[in-house]
């Protein structure tokens, strides 16, 4: 279904629904009207019936009275005149008459009636058998006149009923107050009233209030009554607008008629209202549906507009997006594809804009690019932003030279914002161009090929161009073949896990390995990672391979444990793509649980480029890695944009120095000074170090003397299959010890690279030097000043400092004072002085001096740093911190520990904490049997073990001799006990160095803040009491302080 049909479908549905409701409402109204019609018919029938019943009732009553009078008359004629009156009087009350009179003839009857009703106009008929009713409305009476038959005895019986007899005669409850009843005579006289009234005269008087139709209706009725018609029924509307029914029927006697005025809703009362409500409800439903349809249509158009905006408008640039671009381009190529070219453009290193200036500034830059590109379009050309910083232009085809000139003009316009700026910043553009062939219509394919042309342009130029090379498509096909075959390759066992051993330089023993991957391709043989890993990263398939390696490592460690081998940590590379799947750590932990492997044996390696994309997210991920029990290392340190500040920001356990520090132009003294600086900083931060890619024994020996932790490289081992690793890295079931196979430099000799091209730029770099007061010798890390005359090592340094012009003459006394060795010198000094950095050019530089008193190789050495780079301030602060460190172990010293704990407790910000006191059991025996040098090594090893148990926020110090103290802030008693048990477990593991294995035990005491004391002195004393209680109980255990100890 196309877009147009999709738009129309909701409207059609609404219209259909509307007409369904209209039809149903019409049926509903029609049924309602039918009900009303039937009700009206039944009302007419009812009115006719009720009027007939009233007429029958009147006839019945009159007939009863007449029959009674006939019997009385017949009987009275049999009595003698003197007894007639008595007889009639007896019958009067019985038959509910007021008076009876037996007249001789009609004249006598009229005379008698006139005597009673003088005002009444009464005319009696004298025919034989005549029965006559005479009404006297003014008196409310009825006069019954009954004569005998012709052959009977003469005599007329007259009977009178008074007391509202007329009204009683017309009583009927059938109308329930919904109408009025009249009895009228043939001339229109209303009989059942107390007032002489003529029905037709009333109608005539109100004639002006009657409609023409009603006039005609009543005229027809008058004619029928006066001529003795059969009666009838008339429907009419009153002047008040009420519908009524008039029904009139003749009575059996005289020329009387019963007239009934009845409201037309006597039956349909409520039906009309219901009918009207139903009609109104139906109309309301239709109207409401109409409104709903109008609102729905309006909202549909509104939503459709928003959807079209979402579907076709790029939210960042405000221009059309790639979907709209493709639709328009498809129409354009249908006509003539060879008339156009598709250009793919991006900004080189655009991520730096987001990382340095923020995402919002990056979005503004993209919107600016769109506006500039849009201005450069010719009629019939289109533009859209794709993903990230990629833009697509569909332009008219030109000669390649002309097209390049046009794109160069685009570059100029894009960077025109630099005009008039002193700090120019250029947006470096990269273009890929694809020229479609005749008949080609697949826009997605054109887009892909333009991208290939763009991505093939590498280098550092402000503008790069590339036309699609069809040979490159074969490479893309090969890449996709590799990607599509990954799953089958894993299932078929084509991927092989290799281990490259890591050697601990202190013990000269294999201490770990890095897991690497190789592909034993069925057609292409063994493939190195560089041939397929970048491809899998590009197509976001690398995470599958990472998890395959991770599981193989777990499987191997589980097998080694079952075989009784000595275990070592294995590092596994983790791609940045794993950070898009927050549950990958859960998967790793599940694999460890499945194989029964401790997460502590596995180190997850992250490349430093990951940290450039989202540093905060990566920092959180590292915390989650630690929470899951894994170690974390920073791989390829120094290859990208990393700085020493990264070490402080990221809580990594290991940094791996990339081999770029040890090869080519970096393999010189200055490069080594940088390496030494990194190693010293890492040591201060308790971060382990690994140098990788080492293939020279000289490099290995240099790193060993520079306190690098481990080496990974061909100098010891190459990457190898697991089976070979088990032969080469193990000796029996224990990890192998190794030695350097080449002659190394003499111990203590300073290796100075005499590359004369090495220069120092004081505005961009730091320079370090070592000054040995006893030898009066200085060694520089670079050719810093012209007065060095190409020398890195200068003897007679103090005299040289005072006379060479190295330090400005006004600052020379202050500099020499910093170098004094009279016993009152401070461990850390700093100043800002002028140094000669060029021909007759002095620069103000910051100088920092740190004095190492207890160096074993030299009795006294001063380390100096010259810099004016603010970014090194953090590093220099850490060097300054070393003045508070124990020279042997690198831990904090006693003075710093007591000061820090006291300050923390006095601040009032600490709710709870613990102080732990450790004393190495029988350490004197170690010195006596192994010597002090071995004892020092063991003390340093113990320090590292203790650091491995506690957090970086915990303060660990050497208290003196073989005693250590730790302050653990914000710790619960349960966690404290867990840490103490872990500490005891660490001490139960033997100390191994070379061929020496020695078991070291310790007694441990702990006090808890604030329960066991509120200041450092009391907490130390109570922890010491607990420590001696542990020794009393047999040593090699811990005790928590309790009152009374």
LOKEPA-177836 format. One record per residue (C-alpha): x, y, z; residue in one letter. Coordinates in steps of 0.05 Angstrom, whole numbers, plus 32768, in hexadecimal, padded with zeros to 4 digits. Last residue first. Layout:
% residues N
XYZA
...
//
This chain:
% residues 1045
832E7F8285FBX
82F57F9A8627X
82CB7FB885F1X
82CF7F9085B1X
82FE7F9A8576X
82F47F6D853AX
83277F358534X
834B7F1B84F6X
83747EDC84EAX
83BB7EC384DCX
83CE7EC68526X
83BE7E92855CX
83897EB18589X
83BC7EDF85AAX
83D07EFB8566X
83867F0B8558X
83807F2C859CX
83BE7F54858AX
839A7F6D854CX
835B7F7E8573X
83847FA985A2X
83A57FCB8566X
83607FDA8549X
834D7FF9858CX
838B8025858DX
8383803A8544X
8339804C854FX
834A8074858DX
8381809C856AX
835880A8852AX
831D80C6854EX
82D580B0855CX
82E0806C857BX
82C78024857BX
827E80328568X
828D806D853AX
82B180508514X
82C380068517X
83047FE7852EX
832C7FB1850BX
83657F82851BX
838C7F5684ECX
83C37F2384F8X
83EB7F1184BAX
84087ED38498X
843D7ECE8461X
844C7E8E843BX
848A7E908410X
84987E7783CAX
84DA7E8883AAX
84EE7E718365X
84DE7EB58347X
84B17ED98377X
84757EB68396X
84517ECD83D6X
84227E9683ECX
83D77E9F83F1X
83BF7E9E843AX
83C87EE9843DX
83937EF38407X
83617EC8842DX
836C7EF1846CX
835D7F318444X
831E7F128426X
83077F01846CX
83157F488482X
82F07F648446X
82B27F398453X
82B37F4D849DX
82B57F978488X
827C7F8C8457X
82507F70848FX
82657FA884BFX
82507FDD848CX
828380088469X
82818054845DX
82CC80608463X
830080288465X
8340803E8487X
837A800E847DX
83B9800484A6X
83F77FDB8498X
842E7FC284C6X
846E7F9E84B0X
849C7FD984BEX
8471801784C5X
8429802C84BBX
8429801B8471X
83E9803B8458X
83A880288435X
8370805C842EX
832F80418411X
8313806883D6X
8339803C83A6X
8314800183C2X
83337FC983EBX
83497F8183DFX
837C7F8C83A7X
839D7FC483CEX
83AC7F928406X
83CD7F6283D4X
83F67F9B83B7X
840F7FAF83FCX
84207F66840CX
844B7F6383CDX
84707FA283E2X
847D7F858427X
84947F448406X
84C57F6A83D9X
84E07F8F8416X
84EA7F4D843BX
850F7F3183FFX
853E7F6C8402X
85437F66844DX
855C7F1F844CX
853A7EDC8442X
85457EBA8486X
854C7EF584B6X
851F7F24848FX
84E97EEF848AX
84F17EDB84D3X
84E57F2384E7X
84A27F2084C3X
84877EF084F7X
843F7F0384EAX
84337F3F84BEX
840B7F7284E5X
83CB7F9084C9X
839F7FC684E9X
835B7FD584CBX
8334801584D8X
82EA801484C7X
82B5804584B0X
8272806484C1X
824B80A584B9X
828380D0849CX
82738118848CX
8286813284D1X
82C5815284B6X
82EC813D84F4X
82EB80F484DFX
83068102849AX
833B813184B4X
835380FE84E8X
835580C784B4X
837D80F18483X
83AF810984B7X
83BA80C484D3X
83C380A6848EX
83F080DE8475X
841F80D784B0X
8420808B84ABX
843480888462X
8406807D8426X
8416803F83FEX
844E803F83CAX
846C800283EBX
84B4801883F7X
84B1806483F4X
8472806A841FX
844980A18402X
843780E78419X
846F810783EFX
845180DE83B6X
8416810E83B5X
844181418392X
844781108359X
83FC810B8358X
83F681568356X
84268156831BX
83F8812782F5X
83BC81548303X
83E2819182EDX
83F6817182ABX
83BA818F8287X
83D181D5829BX
840D81D0826EX
844681FF8282X
847881C98290X
84BA81B682B0X
84BC817882DCX
84F48164830BX
85048123832FX
8538812A8366X
856180ED8378X
858480D683B8X
85A8809683CDX
85A680788388X
858F80338374X
856A802783B5X
8543806883B1X
8533807F83F7X
853680CB83F2X
850A80D883B5X
8502812483AEX
84CB81408382X
84D88180835CX
84A481A78334X
84B681E08305X
8483820C82E1X
849F822F82A6X
84A882798294X
84CD82788252X
851282958241X
852982A381FBX
857282B481EDX
8574827C81B9X
853E824E81D1X
8522822D820FX
854982528245X
8523824A8286X
84FC827D82AFX
84DE826882F2X
849B82538310X
84A1822B8350X
849581E7836FX
84B181BC83A6X
84A2817883C2X
84C9814D83F4X
84E0818C8419X
852A81998425X
854481A3846BX
857C816F8466X
85AE819C8443X
859F818083FDX
859281BE83D3X
857081B7838FX
853781E8839EX
856A821B83B5X
858C82158372X
854B8228834EX
853E8264837CX
8585827D8373X
858082768327X
8540829E831EX
856182E18311X
859782C182E7X
8564829E82BBX
856E825382BFX
8594822D8289X
85C482688285X
85FE8239828BX
861D825382CBX
85F5823D8308X
85D1820082EAX
861481E882CEX
863581EF8312X
85FD81C58331X
85FF819382F7X
8648817F82FBX
8635814782CBX
860281518294X
85DB811A8273X
85AA812A823AX
85DD81518212X
85CF817381CFX
85EF81B581E3X
85C781B68224X
85CD8202821FX
859C820181E5X
856681EB8215X
853881AF821BX
8558817781F5X
852C81438215X
852481168252X
855D81388278X
8590811582A5X
85B2813E82DBX
85F2812A8301X
861081458341X
862280FD8352X
860781058399X
85D281378384X
85B38109834EX
858481358325X
8551811382F8X
852F813C82C1X
84E9814282A4X
84D0816B826AX
8487817A825DX
8469818A8219X
844181BE81F3X
845A82048203X
849E81EB8219X
84AC81CC81D4X
84E6819C81DEX
8512818081A7X
8529813A8193X
8550813F8153X
859081308176X
857D80E88182X
85AE80D681B9X
858280A381DCX
8599809C8224X
859580598246X
85A98064828EX
85CF802982AAX
85B4800E82ECX
85B97FC582D8X
85E47FBD8299X
85BB7FBA8259X
859D7F788245X
85BC7F3D8221X
85857F1781FFX
855B7EDC8215X
85337F00824BX
851A7ECE827FX
84D97EA8828AX
84B37E8682C3X
847B7E5782AEX
84357E5382CCX
842C7E1482F4X
840B7DD382DFX
84497DB782BFX
84707DF382A7X
843B7E1C8287X
843D7E558255X
845A7E2B821CX
84347DEA821FX
83F07E068236X
83F87E3F8206X
84037E0D81CDX
83C07DED81DDX
839E7E3081E3X
83B57E46819EX
83EE7E79819DX
83FB7EC4819EX
84477ECE81A2X
846F7EC781E2X
84A97EE88205X
84C77F1F81DBX
848B7F1381AEX
845F7F3E81DAX
84397F49821AX
845F7F688253X
84487F71829BX
844C7FA182D6X
84787FD982BCX
84A57FEF82F4X
84D6801582C8X
850D7FE182D3X
84E17FAC82B4X
84CE7FDB827BX
85177FE6826AX
85247F9B826CX
84EA7F8D823EX
84FF7FC3820DX
85467FA7820CX
852A7F608202X
85057F7A81C3X
84C17F6381ABX
84917F8A81D7X
844D7F9181B6X
84297F9C81F8X
843F7FC08237X
84107FAE8271X
84057FDA82ADX
83DE7FD082EDX
83BA800D830AX
83C6801C8353X
83BD80678345X
84048077835AX
841D803D832FX
83F6805682F3X
8415809B82FCX
845B807D82FFX
844E805282C2X
8433808C829AX
847080B782ABX
849F807E829AX
847E80758256X
848480BF8248X
84CE80BD825BX
84D68082822EX
84BB80A881F3X
84ED80E08203X
852680AE8207X
8517808E81C4X
84EA805881A7X
84B4808A8194X
84D08095814EX
84C7804C813CX
84AE801C8172X
84A5801B81BDX
846D804C81CBX
84468034818FX
84437FF081B1X
8405800781D7X
8409800C8222X
83D47FE18241X
83B28000827EX
83977FD482B6X
83637FD982EDX
8338801082CFX
8312804382F9X
8311807882C4X
831A80C282D3X
836080BD82F1X
837C809482B8X
835A80C08285X
838080FC82A1X
83BE80DD8284X
83A280ED8240X
838080C4820BX
837580DF81C5X
838980A2819FX
83C2806F81A3X
83D8807E81EAX
83B68044820EX
83A8800D81DCX
837E7FE6820FX
835F80018250X
83547FC7827FX
83197FB082A9X
83167F7982DEX
82D57F5282E5X
82AC7F498325X
82687F60830AX
826E7FA08333X
82B07FAC8311X
82917FA882CCX
82577FD382E4X
8288800982FAX
82AA800482B6X
8266800D8295X
8259804C82BDX
829C806882A6X
828A8054825FX
8248807A8263X
826B80B8827DX
82A180B58247X
827080B0820DX
829380AD81CAX
82DB80BD81DEX
82DF80858211X
82D7804E81DEX
8316806681BAX
833E804E81F7X
8332800581E5X
830F7FDB821AX
832B7F9A8235X
83017F6F8264X
832C7F488295X
83167F0382AAX
83317EDE82E7X
830A7F0A8317X
82C97EF182F5X
82D47EAE831AX
82C77E7382ECX
82937E3D82FBX
82857E3082B1X
823B7E4382B3X
82487E7982E7X
827C7E9B82BBX
824D7E97827FX
82157EB682A9X
82447EED82BEX
82557EFD8276X
820B7EFE8262X
81FC7F2D829CX
82357F598284X
82167F5C823EX
81D47F75825BX
81E07FBF824BX
81E37FB18200X
81FB7FF181DEX
823A7FEE8209X
824A7FAB81E8X
82557FD081A6X
82937FF081C2X
82B67FAD81B9X
82D07F8481F3X
83147F6281EFX
831F7F29821FX
83577F278253X
83697EE68275X
837F7EE282BEX
83A97EA882D4X
83997E6482F0X
83CB7E308309X
83B67DEF82EAX
838F7DBA8311X
836F7D9A82D4X
83297DAF82EBX
83437DF682F4X
83617DF582AEX
83207DDB8291X
82F87E1382B2X
832A7E468299X
83247E2B8252X
82D87E2C8251X
82D67E73826DX
83087E898238X
82DF7E678202X
82A17E8B821CX
82C37ECF8218X
82DD7EC081D2X
82977EB081B9X
827C7EEE81DEX
82AE7F1A81B9X
829D7EF98177X
82537F088180X
82657F508194X
828B7F598153X
824E7F578127X
82407FA18123X
824C7FA580D8X
82887FD380E0X
82A17FAD811CX
829C7F6C80F4X
82C57F8B80BDX
82F97FA780EDX
82FF7F61810CX
83067F3D80C9X
834A7F4A80AAX
836C7F6A80E6X
835B7F2D8110X
838B7F0180E7X
836B7ECF80B8X
83847E8780B7X
83717E668074X
834C7E8A803CX
831C7E548025X
83067E308066X
83167E6E8091X
833C7E5D80D0X
832A7E9F80F1X
83577EB7812AX
83447ED7816CX
836C7EF181A7X
83667EE381F1X
839A7F0A8219X
83C37EE5824CX
83D67EE48295X
840E7EE082C7X
84467EBC82A2X
84827EC582CFX
84BC7EF682D2X
84A97F03831BX
84AD7F4F8316X
84A47F5282CBX
84627F2B82CCX
845D7F0C8287X
841D7F0E825DX
840F7ED28231X
83EE7ED881ECX
83B17EAA81E8X
83907E9581A7X
83467E85819FX
83347E65815CX
82F87E758131X
82E77E4080FEX
82C17E158130X
82887E058100X
82537E29812AX
827F7E678130X
828D7E6680E5X
82447E5D80D6X
82337E9A80FEX
826B7EC380DFX
825C7EB18096X
822F7EED8087X
82647F1E80A1X
829C7EFF8078X
82727EFF8039X
82607F478049X
82A97F5A804AX
82B67F358009X
827D7F5B7FE8X
82997F9C8002X
82DD7F8B7FE5X
82BC7F7C7FA2X
82997FBF7FA6X
82DD7FE07FABX
82EC7FCA7F64X
82B27FF67F4EX
82D780337F65X
82A880697F7DX
82C580AE7F76X
82EB80CB7FB1X
82F681127FCAX
8318812B8009X
831881718026X
833F818C8062X
837381578058X
838C81238089X
838680DF8069X
835180AD8057X
831F80AD801EX
830280668017X
82CA807B8046X
82AF80AB8012X
82B1807B7FD7X
828F80458001X
825B80778017X
824C80897FCEX
8245803F7FC0X
821480357FF9X
81EA80717FE4X
81E880577F9CX
81D080137FB6X
819B80347FE0X
8185805D7FA3X
817980207F78X
8163803D7F35X
819C802E7F03X
818380337EBBX
81C180597EA3X
81FA80557ED5X
81FD807B7F16X
823A80A77F26X
824D809F7F6FX
827480D37F94X
829280D07FDAX
82A481117FFCX
82CB8120803CX
82C88163805EX
82F581848091X
82CF81B780BAX
830481EC80C5X
831282108106X
833282548101X
834782768141X
835582BC8128X
831082C28108X
830282F580D1X
82E982C080A1X
82E3827E80C5X
8297827B80B8X
82A88270806FX
82B882288080X
8279820A8060X
827D82398026X
82C582248016X
82B481DA801CX
827981E37FEDX
82A782077FBCX
82D481CB7FBFX
829781A17FAFX
828A81CB7F71X
82D381C67F5CX
82CF817A7F64X
829181787F39X
82B381A17F03X
82EF81727F02X
82C181357F01X
829A814F7EC5X
8254815E7EDBX
821881357EF2X
81DE815A7F12X
81DF81527F5DX
81BF81237F8FX
81DF81377FD1X
81E4810B800EX
81FD81218053X
822080F88088X
822C811880CDX
820480E680F6X
81D580C080C8X
81BB80DA8086X
81B28124807BX
818D8137803BX
8197815D7FFAX
817481647FB7X
818381807F72X
814E81957F40X
815F81DF7F43X
81A881E87F59X
81BF81DB7FA0X
81F382077FC1X
81C482277FF3X
81AF81E2800BX
81F781D0801BX
8200820D8047X
81BE8201806BX
81CE81B88076X
821381C78091X
81F681F980C3X
81C481C580DBX
81FD819380E5X
822581C7810CX
81E981D68138X
81E3818B8146X
822D8188815BX
822381C48189X
81EA819E81AAX
8213815F81AFX
824A817F81D8X
828681AC81C9X
82C0817C81D2X
829F813881C9X
826B814D8196X
829E8175816DX
82D1813C8174X
829E810C8158X
82A181338116X
82E68117810AX
82E0812380BFX
829E814180ABX
82738118807BX
825D811A8033X
823C80E78004X
823081007FBDX
81FF80DF7F8DX
820A80F27F44X
81D481037F12X
81C381037EC8X
81D580B97EC2X
819680A67EE7X
816680C07EB2X
811B80C27EBFX
8114808D7EF4X
815280AB7F14X
812C80EA7F29X
80F080C47F46X
811E80997F70X
814480D77F87X
810480F67FA2X
80F280B87FCAX
813A80B07FE1X
813F80F77FFAX
80FD80F1801FX
811780B48045X
815C80D58050X
814081118074X
81258153805BX
813E8191807EX
813681A780C7X
817F819880D3X
817A816E8112X
81328155810EX
813A813D80C6X
80F7814480A3X
80D6810E8079X
80B780DB80A8X
80B3810780E5X
8095814080BDX
806981108097X
805380F480DAX
8046813B80F3X
801D814C80B6X
7FF7810B80BBX
7FEB811A8103X
7FCC815D80F1X
7FA6814080B6X
7F8D810880E2X
7F7D81398118X
7F52816280E9X
7F31812480CCX
7F2681098112X
7F09814B8129X
7EDB814E80ECX
7EC8810580F4X
7EBC810F813EX
7E90814B812EX
7E6A812280FBX
7E6580EA812DX
7E49811B815EX
7E188135812CX
7E0280EE8119X
7DFC80DB8162X
7DD9811D8171X
7DA881118138X
7D9B80CB8154X
7D9480E6819AX
7D65811D8181X
7D3B80EA815DX
7D3B80BD819AX
7D2A80F781C7X
7CF0810B8199X
7CD680C58198X
7CDD80C081E3X
7CB8810181EBX
7C8380E981BAX
7C7E80A781DDX
7C7880C88221X
7C2D80CF821CX
7C1D80A581DEX
7BDE808981FBX
7BBB80C98211X
7BEB80EE81E4X
7BB5810981B5X
7B92812E81EDX
7B47811B81EDX
7B0A814781E0X
7ACE811881E2X
7A89812A81C7X
7A4D80FD81D7X
7A13810E81AAX
79CA811A81B9X
7991811A8186X
795F80F881B4X
797380B381CBX
79A5808181B1X
79E180AE81B9X
7A0980C9817DX
7A5680C6817DX
7A8A80FF817DX
7AD680F9817FX
7B0581348184X
7B5081258186X
7B838157819FX
7BC98170818DX
7BE081AB81B7X
7BF981EB8194X
7BD8821C81C3X
7BA6822D818BX
7B9381E4818DX
7BA981B1815AX
7B7781838138X
7B64813A8131X
7B19812C8122X
7AF180ED8130X
7AAA80DC8118X
7A6080DA8125X
7A2880B58101X
7A0480F380E7X
79C681118105X
79C3814C80D5X
79D6817F810BX
7A0E81538124X
7A2D814780DFX
7A29819080CAX
7A4A81A6810BX
7A8281738102X
7A92818A80BBX
7A9481D380D3X
7AC381BD810CX
7AF681A080DAX
7AF281DB80AAX
7B00820B80E1X
7B3981DF80F9X
7B5A81E280B4X
7B52822D80B0X
7B73823480F4X
7B498245812EX
7B538282815AX
7B2382AC812EX
7AEE82778135X
7AEE827B8180X
7AA782988182X
7A908266814EX
7AAC822B8175X
7A87824481B3X
7A47824C818AX
7A5182058171X
7A5181E881B7X
7A15820F81CEX
7A14821F8218X
79DD8227824CX
7A048223828CX
7A0081E982BCX
7A2581BD828CX
7A1981768272X
79E88188823AX
7A1281B2820CX
79E281CD81D8X
79FC81C18192X
79BA81BE816CX
79BB8172816BX
79C6816F81B6X
7A09816D81D7X
7A298140820AX
7A6F8155821CX
7AAD81318234X
7AF3814E8243X
7B398130823BX
7B7A8116825AX
7B61811682A2X
7B6380CA82A6X
7B3680C58268X
7B168084827FX
7AFB80A282BFX
7AB480AD82A5X
7A7C80D882C1X
7A4E80F3828BX
7A0C80DD82ACX
7A2480F882EEX
7A2C813C82CFX
79E6813D82B2X
79C9812482F3X
79E6815F8316X
79B6815A8350X
797681508327X
795781158305X
7910812182ECX
78DE80ED82D5X
78A280F782A9X
787280BE829EX
784080C98266X
77FB80A98268X
77CB80878238X
77C1803C8242X
77E48015820BX
77D3800B81C3X
77FA804781ABX
7837803681D6X
7842805B8216X
7866809B8223X
78A980A78245X
78C780EB8252X
790780EE827BX
791C81328293X
7965813A82A5X
797D816E82D6X
79B9819B82E2X
798A81D582EFX
79A6820382BAX
79B581C7828EX
796C81B1828AX
79738175825DX
79388153823DX
7939810A822DX
790180EC8203X
78E180A981F9X
78A680A681CAX
787C806781CAX
7842808D81ADX
785380D28193X
784A810E81C0X
788E812F81B7X
789E815D81EFX
78B681A581E9X
78D981C28224X
78F782088227X
790D820E826FX
7902824D8296X
78C5823582BCX
78E881F582D1X
78BB81D38303X
787881EE82ECX
789381EB82A6X
789B819F82AFX
7853819882C7X
783881BF828CX
78638198825CX
784981568278X
7800816D8276X
78098182822EX
78288140821DX
77F18117823AX
77D480FE827AX
7813810982A1X
782F80D782D3X
786380FF82FBX
78A280E3831AX
78D4810B8345X
791D810A835BX
792E80C98339X
796080968356X
793A80588342X
79288045838AX
791C808D839DX
78E880988368X
78C58053836EX
78A3806283B0X
788F80A7839BX
7871808B835BX
7845805A8382X
782E809083B2X
781D80BE8377X
77F880878353X
77CC80748390X
779980AB8389X
779680A4833EX
7785805A8343X
77BE802C8331X
77C7800582F0X
77E3804182CAX
781A804382FEX
78337FFD82ECX
783D800D82A3X
785D804F82B4X
788B802E82E8X
78A07FF882B6X
78AC802C8281X
78D1805982B2X
7900802082C5X
790E8011827CX
791C805B8271X
794C805F82ACX
797280228297X
7975803A824FX
7991807D8265X
79C7805A828DX
79D9802B8254X
79D880628220X
7A08808C824BX
7A3780508254X
7A33803F820AX
7A45808781F9X
7A7F8085822AX
7A978043820EX
7A92805E81C7X
7ABC809A81DBX
7AF0806B81FAX
7AF1803E81BDX
7AF88078818BX
7B2F809781B5X
7B53805481BCX
7B5180478172X
7B6C808D8164X
7BA380828198X
7BB4803F817AX
7BBF80608137X
7BEA80968158X
7C138061817CX
7C1E803C813BX
7C37807D811CX
7C65808C8157X
7C8380468154X
7C8E8050810AX
7CB080928119X
7CDF8070814AX
7CEE80398117X
7CFF806E80E4X
7D2B80948116X
7D5380548126X
7D59804280DDX
7D73808880CFX
7DA38083810BX
7DBD804180F0X
7DC8806080ACX
7DEA809E80C8X
7E16807280F6X
7E2B804780BBX
7E3780868093X
7E6780A180C8X
7E8C805F80CEX
7E97805D8083X
7EB180A58085X
7EE0809680BFX
7EFC8058809DX
7F06807E805CX
7F2D80B48081X
7F59808180A4X
7F69805F8061X
7F78809E803AX
7FBE80AB8056X
7FD38063804DX
7FB980658006X
7FE480A17FF7X
802180818018X
801E80437FECX
800080008000X
//
